[in-house]
């Protein structure tokens, strides 16, 4: 029997996604584990793997489609011996948005009926798209992103025609309406002269420019960090760590690294960031009060020490996690971090490799940044911003000298981590960074 392939939920917060591209074409054989498509989620671009085997009989959702609801059918997989007509029948049986009622015949707005289940011709069911309500009471089918954009721009969805599946209004339709300017109908309750809330399409005095469309990942980063900066009472603590002993140990350990393969590559190459991860993990074990999250009814204390590290990708920041970091040595942390960072940049991380963590490290030292403050990554309570190690004048025992110094700033959520607790953590961290032998005990 033909099987519907549904839009998967690739993260706990994902409600819709973008089908970036298909990796299989109609008629291609599919085996379990084959990569079918690339899905752009609210976190990253991830690959969709086939669960069943067969032939890709029909692609319902074309590449580049945005605002596809989780569990919406995107393709049909045929079993051995089935022909294309079976795929067509399953695709046609998938729930489609109902046609819009004429505004003059529309009844007074009423609660929407529950979505209908897909007919039993397919082995899976999929929810029907939730329609928006127009100013006249008629049902208008639109993606959540399109509804949000239309609301921000003061546009009435009922005045638009959709180019998505079944006439669904999608992002590009709203963008076209915004560019159309004053001719677009205003939203209900707003006077025709109400200016749109969005940034105007043309900015007076601006030179040539190119608009780069937001990815789902960039939108989520913007929303979460705005909420964090607005809702979390941040405060900051900075320490300066002398790292001459750490640099000497790093050099010595790397020189002693055995050969890892027949090509002359060392088994590990430890970085300053690996020492920072190790020191943070051990300091968290000594001061567990920072390994917490603010919940509405309690402070949640985590038992495992999982450290997230901010990695820059073309789409934005993602934070792969070193699990049980306090139980791993420098070489293991180094190799694991190298693998995680490479797969993060390629969009190959599994969900559990970047979801969670009790602490985040953001290191801009490799870019020459001396010192900075980072925004907390909720639901965590702390994030450590690490600057560049550089030679600075220092005073020791009344004498002026030169030492390699690294500035580290801890951003904390004052609801869960007060000043004394943050200072206690930084003291434990600084002690291990300045005396790295203690990390090896």
N, C-alpha and C positions, 0 to 999 in steps of 0.2 A: 504494500500500500504506500502511496506517495506520502512523504513526510514534509511538513512545513518547517523551515528553518526560521527561527524567531530572533529578533533583536535581543541580545543577551544583556543582563545587568552585570556589568564588569566592575562595578564598585558599589558600595552600600548607598552612596548618595546619587547614583545615576538614575534618572527618570527618562532621559532621551539621549540619543547619540547621533553622530554623523557617520554615514557609511562612506569612508574616505575612498576606498577603491576595492574592486573585486580582484581576488588572486586566482579565481577559477572562472571559466567561461561556460555558457550554456552548452551542454553536451559533453563536458569534461567528466572523466571518471573521478570519483571521490572515495578515498579510503579514510577510515577512522584515524584521526590525528592530523589529517591534511589541513593546511591553512586555506581557509575559504575567502576571507576578506580582512581588511583593516578597518577597525572601528575607532572613531575618535570619541572618547568619553570625556567626562568632566575632570579626569585626572591626567590622561595621557592617550596616545594612540596605541591601541593594542590589537593583536591578531586574533581572529575568530577561528577556532579549530573545529573540524567536523567531528561529530560524535558517532554518526552512523556512516555506513558505506553505501555507495550507489552511483548514480549519475546526476549531475546538476541539471535538472530538467528545465527550470525556468527561474530567471531572476526577476523578482517582483519589484524590488527597490533598486533603482540604478545608482551607480557610483556618484558620489557628490551630494546625495540627498541629505538634508539636514533635518533636525527635529524629529527623528524617528523614535516613537515611543517604545519603551522596553516592552518586550513580548509581542510587538507587531511583526507580522510575517514579512520576511525580506526575500525569501527564495523557496523553491520546492525541490526536494531531493527525491529522485525516482529510484525504486528498487529494481533489481535485475529483472529484465523481461517486460517492464512497463514502458509504454510509449509516451510521446510528448503530449498526447491528448489527456492523459491522466494528470500531468502537471498543470495543464490549462484549467482542468475542472477544479483542482484543489486551489489554484490561484484565484479563480473566480468565486470560489466558496468563501474565501477570506472576507471578514467583515469590512465593509466599505462605509465611509461617512454617508449618512442619509442626505438626500438633496435638500437644499435650503428651502424653507417655506416662503411663499410670497409675503412681503412685509404687511400688505393690507389684510391678509387672511390670518396673520399670526395671532394666536391667543395671548393672553396676559402671561408674563414670564412665570414659569413653574419649575420645580426641581426636575433635573434631568433623570430619565430612567436609567436603571443600571445597565452597563454594557452587556450586550448579548454574547453568548458563547459562540465560537465558530461551529459550523455544521460538522457532523461526525464523519465527513468525507476525509478529514485530515486526522492524524494521530495526535496532534497537539491543538490546544485552543489558544486564542489570543484576544485580549481585550480590545474593544472598539475605541477609537480615538475620542477623547472627551471634547465636546464642542464648546465653543465660547457662546455667550448670549449677546446678540446684537441689541442696539438701542431700541429696535422695534419689536423685540421679543423673538425674532426668528433665530434659529440655531445656525451658528457660523463655525465651521470646523477650521481650527488653526493650531499650529504647534505652540507649546508654551512660550518659546522664545519669541515667536511672531506676536503673540498676545502681549507680552511684556514690552516689546519694542513699539507696538502700536499705542499702548497706553502711555509710554514715555513721550511719544511724539504727538499725542492728542489726536489720533486717527481712529475712525470708525471702521472696524473690521467688516461690517456689513456692506460698506461701499467698495470693497475690494473683491477681485476675483482671484482664486487660488490656482497656483500652477503645480501644487503637490499632488500626490496620489488621491484620487477621488475628489479633486477640487479643493484639497486642504490648503489653507494659506500658510506659507512658509516665510522664512526670513527674507528671501529675495523679493517676494511680493511687497512686503512692508517697506523694504529699502527703495523699491521703485516708486511706491506711493509717497515716501518722504521726498524723493527727488522731484516728484511731480509738482510739489509746492502747494500754493494756495488752493489749487483745484480740488485737493483731497477733502473729503467731508470731515468735519470735526466730530470728535467723540460726543456721546450723549451727555448733556448737561454742561457742555463747554461752549462759550460763544465762538462764532466763526473767527473772531479776531484774536483768540487766545494763541499766543506763540507756542510752538512746540518746546517741550522740556529738554529735548536733545540738543547737542551742539549743532549750530547751523551748518548746512552743507558747505556754505562759502563763508570764510572768515575774512573780513575786510583787512587788506594790507598784507595778506599771506602770499608768499611766493608759490612757485610750482611745488606740488606735493603728490604723494601716492598714498592712498588709503589701503592699509593691510588689514584684511578682515580678521576679527577676533576668532581664535580657536576656542573650543569648549574649555580646554585646560586654562587658557588665559582668562576667560570669564570667571571661572571658579576661583583662581588665584586672586583676582581683583576683588571678588565678593568676600572671600574668607579673610583676606588681610584687612579690608575695610572694616569688617565686623570686629576683627581682633583689635585694631587700633582704636576703634570707637567704644567697644564694650568692655575690654579688659583693662583694668587699672595697672598699666605698666610702671615699673620703676627699674632703675639701672644701677649696677655696681661694676666698677672697673678695677682690675688688678694688672700690674706690670710684672711679667715673669721673665727672669733671666734664663736664657736657654743655651748658654755656652756648653754646660755639661751635657745637655740633651743632644746638641749638634755633634759633640764629640762621640757620644755613645752611638748615635745614628750612623755616623761614618764608620765606626769600628764594626758594628753589626753588619752593615752592608758589605764591608770588605771581607767578612768572614762567611758570607752567604755561600752555601754549596751550590753546585751546578744543578739546575732543576731538570734539564733535558739534554739531549745530545747536540743541541744547536748552540751551546755555550751560554744560554740564558740562566741567570741566577735564580735560585729557588724563591727568592723574595727580594724586594727593594723597599725598605721601610721609609716612609715619609714623615715629616713633622706632624702632619695631620693624623697619622696612625698613632703617634704618641699621644696626641690630644684626645683621640677617641678612647684609648686605654685609660688615660688619666681621668677623663670624665666618668667612665664606667666605674672605676674603683672609688672615685669620690662620691658617686651616687650610692654605692654600697655602704660607705661610711656615714653618709648623710641622706638616708632614704626619704626624708621629708620633702625633697625636691622632686621625687618620682611620683607625682600626683596629678590629678585633674580636678577642677571645680565642677561639681554636679549640683543640681538644684537643691537636693536634700542632704548631701554629704560631700566630703572630700574623698575621692577615690584614690586609694593607695595601691600602686602596682607592685607585684611581687617580683616579676622579672625585670632585668635591667636591659632594655632595648634602646639603642642609641640611633637616631636618625641623622643623616648627613645631607645637607642641601647640595644638590647637583644641578648645575645649569644645563638646560637643553635648549634646542631651538624654539620649543613651544613655551618655555618657562621653567620655573624651578620644580624639581621633584625630589622627594626625600627618601631614598632607599634606606633600609634599616639593618644594622648589625645586631642580630638577636643574641641575647645572653652575652653581651660584650664583655662583662666582667669575668667571664669564664674562658676568654680567648687570649692567646698571646699576641705579641706584636706582629709576628710573621703571618699568623692566621688572619688577623684583622687586615693586614696589608693586602693579602691576596684576595680576600673576600670583598674588600672595598674596591679594588681594581675591577673585579668582575661586575659588581653591582653598578658602578659608575658607567662602565662601558655599555651595559645593557639598558641602563636608564637613558642614555643619550640615543640609543637605537630604538627606544620604546618597547623593549622586550621584557620588562619586569613583570613578574606575576603579582597578582593583587596583594598577597600577604607580604610581599617584599617592600611595599611602600605604604601600607596601611598600618597605623598604630604608632608604637614607640612612645617612650616617656620623656624623651629629652631630644633636642635638636641642636646640631652644631652647624654654624654657617661660617665658613673660612674663606676670607677674601685676601689672605696674606699673599697668595701667589700672584695677585694682581697689583701688589705694591700698596694696598690700602693699609694705612697705619692703624686706624681705629674707627669703629663704627658701632651703631646700636641696631639690633635686629628686632623685627616684629614677631611676637610669639605665634607659634603655629598651633592653634587650638585643635584638640582639647588639652594639649600639653600646658604646663605652667611655666616652663623656662626654655630659653634658647641662649646659646653661648655664641657671641660674635668674636671671631679670632682674626686679629690683624697680622701684619707682616712682622717677622723677626728682623730687627735691624740694629746696627751698632749705635748706641747712645751713650752720652756722658752719664755716669752714675757716681754716687758718693758711697763709699764703703769704709766703715771705721774712721770717718773723718777725712778720708783721702779721696781725691777725685780720680776716677778711672774710666775705662771704656768697657762696656759689656754688650752682648747681644740681648736685646729686650723685645718681648712680644706682649702687646696689649690685648687683653681679653675682657669683654664686657658681657655681663650676665643680665639679660632682660627677664624680669620675673613678674608673675601675676600676684599682685599684692593680696588678693583674696585667699590664696593658698600658701604663699611663701613670703614671709615677712623679711625685713632687713637683716635681722640677726641670723636667720636660717640661711639666707642667700650668702651672707658673709662667711658663715661656717663652711658652706660648700666650696666657695672660692678659695678659702684658706687651705682646704684639703687638696683641691686641684692644683693650686700654686706650689704646694710643698712637693707634690710628685713631679710636676714639670721641672722644677729647679733641682730636684734630686732624683733623676729618673731610675736609679738603681732600685728605689723602693717600689717601682712598678713591676719589678721582676720577682718580687718575693711572693 
